[in-house]
Amino acid sequence: MPANSSTGSIRSTKHQRLAVAAITLPLLALTACGYGSKSDDEGDKTTPVAQGKAIDGLSEVKIGYFANVTHGTALVGLGDGGLIQKELGGTKAKGQVFNAGPAEIEALNSGAIDIGWIGPSPSINGYTKSQGKSLRIISGSASGGVSLVVNPKKIKSLDDLKGKTIATPQLGNTQDVALLNYLADKGYKVDATSGKGDVNIARTDNKVTPIAFKNGDIDGAWVPEPTASKLVAEGAKVLLDEKELWKDGKFVITNIIVRQEFLEKYPKVVEAVLRGSVNTNAWINKNPDEAKKAINSVLEKETGKPLPAEVIDPAFKNVQFLDDPLASTLRDEAQHAVKAGLLKDPLLDGIYDLRPLNKVLSAAGQPSVDDAGLGAK
């Protein structure tokens, strides 16, 4: 797909449908936590323990992520005892939890965070809006972990979606774009902005979605883990696993992005975070049972209770943790946003800078990954 400068972008908005509010949560005042985290006295739930010499003379690096299983690399790798903090030494990793991508992009642009785990659609939107100046994608993190789950009493098959209300986390986020693209492929007409049409889309915070489902305000949801498995535990049925729509069953669900200015000024810090991420993914894949417990432990710290086995087990199983950004699938997702009417002429040239990651992979004796021709020069 040709890459051009764009005037189109997606911004975080509030939108109401039926009794469900499309809630865009503000930045949560939570510090990143990992297994073995400790409490501090500043109101944050946990704080990483930085030990040793600061890298590039930087005392602190601010990192964003979601409290989703699809962001398991960040959940496990950050905090005291986590492999990301270990690689950072005396540079403290300070985390911020987000609800959806657009808000995290705004934080990155404002300098509130330096590095973030985030989905592909917000990455494309942020890069396009800034005309290629705000961010770079520097690694992949996860594939899969997204499903269309429905009330089986109201929706028996994919042909029963007309007239129903399906939730997504936020206007313009990765799952929102995926649902709009899927509905368009099936011939359904939906206004992308309002969410109204043959199928109604309710932009709903992931924390609220299970309540909305239980109350009957929505008939289903296109959501990431663990929200999808939470709904199944409430009686929903998986109607479609998104990986079924992709070649080889792989598509990027989580990237790692960085502010371009930060990458230029603190390259060694970025490499340290990437080493920690690569090591964390290797640990997760080698120790799945322990990794699942570690992720659940972090989620317990942030939500007040752990996920039950019937939720965490399928949620973890549905996500593949990897370093490859699966760049060709990002190109496809950009086209999906265009087709849905959410983005015009997306700018993709230069969105990746995988040189730091490939340096880390090479040092670890692993093969390099490809940017699908979209790398920075």
N, C-alpha and C positions, 0 to 999 in steps of 0.2 A: 504494500500500500504506500503510495507517495506520502511523504511527510511534509506538511505545510504549516506556516504560522497560523494561529487560530485566534478568533475572537470569541469562541465559545468556551464556556467553563461552567462548572457546577459549583454552587455555593450551598452551604448548610442552611436549610430553611425549616420553618415549622409548618405543619400541614395537618389538618384534621379530617378524619373519615369516621362516620358513624360515632360510636362511643370511644373510639381509640384515638388517643393523641399521638401525633408523630413527634416524639420527644427527642430533641437533640440535647443531650446532657452537656453541661459545661465541663470544663476540665476538672477532673476529680483530684482532690488534694491527697493523693496516695503515692507513696514511694514504692518503687519496684521492689518486689520481694522474691526470694528464691528459697530453696530448701536450706534450713539452718539460719534464717534471717533473725535479726534481733530488733526489739522495739527501741525507739528513741523517745525523747521527751518534747518533741516539737509538734506533736499532733499527727504525724505520719504513722502508719501502721508498722512499717519496717524500714530499716535503713541498711544499705550495704556497708560492709566494713572494708575500708580501703587501707591496704598495708603496703609499705615499700615506697619506692620513689615514684613521683608523679610523672606521667609520660608527656613529652612535649611541654613540660612545665605547667600543665593544665590540672587544676585541683579537682574539677568536676565536669562530667559529661552528662547532659540531660537526654534521657532516652524515653520515647513514647511507645506504648503498646496497648493492646486490648486484653481484657480478662476473658479471653476465649481460648479454647483448646487449640485452635488454629494458630495461636501465638505462643504455643508451648515452648518454643526455643527461648523466647524472652522470659517466660514465666520460670523456667527451670534455670536458665543461665545467669539471671541477675540476682543480686543479693549476696549476703555473706555466705560463703561456701559455694556460690555459683561459679561456673567456669569463665563467664564473661568478666565478672569482677576480679577473678584471679589473674586474668591476662592484663587487666588495667592497672594492677598494682596499687600505687598510691593515688591514682586518679579515681575519684569516687563516681560510681554509676548511680545517678539519681533518676528514678523513673516517674513517669506520669501515666495514669491509666485513662484511656479514652473509650468512648462508646462507639464511635464510627469514624471513618476516614476523613471526611471534610473538616471536622474540628481539629484533627491532628495535623492536617496540612496547614491550617491557619496558624497553629502553634509553631510549626516548623518555620513558616514564613516570618513570623514575628520574633523568632529567636528564643521562644519559650522552651523549645527542645532542639537538640542538635541532630539526633539520629532517631529513626522510628521504624518499628515493625508495622506494616500497613498493607492494605489490599491494592490490587492493580488499578482499579478505576480511579480512586483518589490520587494515586501517583500520576496517572495520565492527565487528570484534570489539573493538578497542581503544576505540573511541568508545562502544560499547554498555556494555562493562564499567565504564567510568568514569562512566556515566550522563551522557554528553555533556560531560565536563569535561577530557578529556586532550588532545585533538588537534583540528585542523581540516584538511580537505583544501583545499589552496590552488591546486592546478593539476593538470592532466594531464601526461603525459610520453610515453606510448607506448600503442599499440594492437596487438593481435595477438601473433605470435611464440610461439604455444603449439600443440603437436601431440600427438596420440596416435600413437606409433611402436611397432611390434611386430616380433617375430620372424616373418618370413613363412613359415617352415617350420611354425610352431605355430598361427599365426592368419592365415587367408586372407581373412576378411571380418569385419565388425562383428558378425556372428551367431556367431562362434567364440570369444567372450570368456568364456563360462561355463567355470568351473573353472580359469581362467588367473590368473596373478599379474601385476598391473600396479603399477608404482611411481609414487608422487608425492613431491614434495620433503619434505613435512612435514604432520602432522595439522593440519587446519584452515587450511592455506595456500590460496592462490587456486586452484592447479591441483588440489589435493585436493578442494575443494568442487566444482569444475567436473566432475571425474570422477564423484564421488558423484551429482551431479545428472544427469549423462548416463546412468549406469547405472540410476538410478531411473526415468528416462523410458523406458528400454528394458525395464523390468519386472524387472530383477535386484534381488535383496535383499541388502544388505550392511550389516553393523553398522558404523556410522560410526566409533565409537571404536576397536574392535579391528581393523577392516578385513577381517574374515572374512565370507564369504558366498558367494553364487553366483559372484562374482568376488572374488578376494583382492587387497587393496590393501596394498602394502609401502611404508611411509613411509621414504624413502631419500634421504640427502644427494645432491645433484646431482653432487658429485665422485665418489661411489661408484657411481652408477647405471650408467655405462658398464662398470665392472668386473663388477657384478652381472649385467648383460646378457650380457657375454662368458662368464661362468661358468655361465649358464643358470639363475641363481637367480630371475630375473624373465623374464616373457614379453613385456613391453612396458612403456611408461612414458608418462604424461601430463605433459609437462615443457616448460619454457620454453627459449628459445634462449640459449646455443648447445648445451645438452644434447641437444635433439632432433636437431640435425644431427650431433652427435658419434655418436649411436646409429646414425643412417643410415649414417655412414661405417664403422661396425662391422658393417653388413649388415642393419640394421633397415629397415623400410618405413613410410612415413607412411601410416597408415590413415585418419586424420581430422585436418584442420586446423581448430582450434577456431573460426576466423573463419567457417567454413561454417554454424555454428549461430546466428550473430548477424545481425540486420538490417543491411543495407549492408556486412556483413563487418567491422564495427567493434565493439570492446569494450575497455573499459579494462583494461590489464594492469599499468600503472605510474602511480601518483599521486605527488604531492609533498605531504607532510604536515608540520605544524609543531606544536610544543607551544603550547597557547593562551596560557600565561603568557609565552612568548618572543615570540609575535606581538604581544601587548599592550605589552610592554616595549621591543621592538626592531623596530618596523614598517619602518623604513628599511632595516634589514639584510635583512628578508624580501623587500622590494621589490627589493633589489639581487640577491638570489639568483634571484628570478623573472625579472628582466631578463636575467640571465646564462643562465637556462634557455631563455627565449624566443629569445634570440640564438643559443644553441647549436643549438636545433632548426632554426632557419632555416639555419644554416651546414651542418648535417648534410644537410638536404634539398636544399640547393643544390650541395653538394660530396660526393655519396655515396661516390665512390671514395676520396677523402681521409678521409672520416669512418670508413669501414670500416677503413682502415689505422690510424687513430688509436685506434679501439676495440680493435683487435687488439694494438696496441702496449701499451695499458694492461693488457690481459689477460696479455700476455707478462711484464710487470713483476710481476704478482701471482701468476702460476702458474709462471713460469720458462721458458715457451716459448709461441710464438704459435700460434694455431689455423691448421691447414693450410687451403688455399684451398677444399677440398671441404667444410669445416665453416663457415668464416667467411662465405663467399659466400652460401649459402642462408640461414644464420642472419640475416645483416643484411637480406637481401631480404624476409624474413618479418615484419619489424617495421616499423611505421609510427610515426614520431616526430611528435608533435603537442602542442599546448598545451591543447586542449579536454579536460576530464576525462571527457567522455562520461557525464555524471551519471546519465542514465536507465539505463545499463547497470549502474551500481553498485546501483541499486535492484533490478534483476533478480537480480544476484548475491547480494544479501541474501536474497531469496526462495529462491534455490537452497540457501543454507546452512540456512535454516529447513526446507526440504523434506528435506534430508539428515539432519536431526536434530542438527546441530551448533550451532544457534543458536535461541533462542526470543525472539519479540517484539523484533527488532532496532530499536535507536533510530537513526533517520536524520535527524530534524529538526535542522537546524543543523550538520550534519557538514561542510558546505562554507562557506568564506569566500573567494569569488572576487573580492572587491572589490580587493585588491591586484593580482591578475593582470589584471583588466579595466582597472585604471589604467595598468598597464604596456602592455597591448595598445593602449589608446587613444592613449597617447603615441607608439606606434610606427605609428599609422595603421591598426591592424588591428581587425576586429570583436570585440565582446565575446563571451564564452562563457556558457552557461546552467548553472544549478545544479539544474534539474529540480524547483524548489520546495523544495529541501532546504538552502537557505542560512541562515546565521546572521542573526539580526535585529539 
